[in-house]
Amino acid sequence: MSADRRRDSPFVRPYAVTRGRTTARTDFALEALVGTTALAWESGARFFPEQQAICRLCTNLTSVAEISALLNIPLGVTRVLVSDLAESGFVSVQQPSHAGGRPDVTLLERVLTGLRGL
């Protein structure tokens, strides 16, 4: 494949986006909520297209799992990108609270309702 064809290709291997990393620096639960901070827009930082898409999507709180599904990005890649954005202060991540090491019953009921709706 020529260099011009690779550059024009919409497909980018996940490891290229994450610079070869396969694990996030911070482990986020699938249901952790991600929100874009003002710094993302005010800093003038240059983002990868996937990072831009995450910041746009997360102007409303969005779970890590939803980000992965809505943007069609593999979950592992999503976790790495969200971790990088959080480390830079461009997004905030709200981890779910688990009482006694067990998930919240309300959350489980919402997941069950969502699954039934599929």
N, C-alpha and C positions, 0 to 999 in steps of 0.2 A: 504494500500500500504506500503510495507516495505521501510525502510530508503535507502537501496541499490537501489531499483527501482526508488525512487524519485530523487536520486542523478544522476542516469543515464538518466533520462528523459530529452529530448531536450526542453520540454515545461516548461517555467518559468512564473508564473503569473506576470502580469505587475506591481502590487503593490509591489512585492518582489524586482524588479529591482529598483524601485523608493523609496524603504524603506517606503512604505505606503503613500507617498505624491501623491496627485492628481492634484495639481496645481503647476506651475513653479514659481520660485521666481521672474522671469522677464517675462513679457508677450511679446512674439514674434509674429509678423504677420506671416501668412502662407507663404508669399512670401519673408520673411527675408532670406538673404543669409548667410550661415554658411561656414567658412573656418577654417581649422586646422592651428594652430600656431606652430612655431618651438618648443615651450616649451613642447608640447604634446609628441614629440619624444625625446627631450633632457632630460626631467625631470626624466625619468625612473619610472614614476608613474604607478601603477597597476590599470588597468581599468576593469570594467565589460565587458563581450564580446560585449554587445550592444554599450557601449561607444567606444570600440576599432573599431567596425564597423563604427560608426559615424565618428571617426577621420580619418579612411582610406578613406571613401567615400568623405569626405569634403576636401581632398587635392586640389580638384577643387571646387570652390564655388557651393554650393548646397542649394536649398531652404528647409525650415523646412518641407514643404509638401512633397517634393521629398524624403527627408530622411525617413519620415514615410512610404511612399509608397514603395520605393526601398528596405528598410530593413524589411518591413512587421512588423512594430512596431506601435501600436496605437498612434494617434496624440498626445493625452495628455501625454503619456509616453515619446514620442519624445521631446516634449517641456520641460518636467522636466529634461531629460538627457542633452539636449542642454544647458539649463539654468545652470545646475551644471558644465558642462564643461566650459562654458563661465565665470562663477564666479571664476573658478580655473585658468583661462587664457589659457586653452588648445585649445579653439576655439574662433574665433571672429565672431560677428554677426553684419551684416549690415542691419539695419532696412530700409524699403522703405520710401522714403519721400513722403508725401501727401500734396500737395499744397492746402491750405484752407480747410483741413479736407477731401479732395476728393482724390481718388486714381489717379495715373498717367494714362492718356489716352493710352499711349504707352503700359503700362503693361496690361491694360484691353484688348487691341487689341491682344497682344500676347496670353493671356489666351483664348480669343475667337478663335483664330487660332488653338491653341492646342486642344480645345474642339471639333472643327470641324474635326480635324484630327483623332479623336477617332472613 
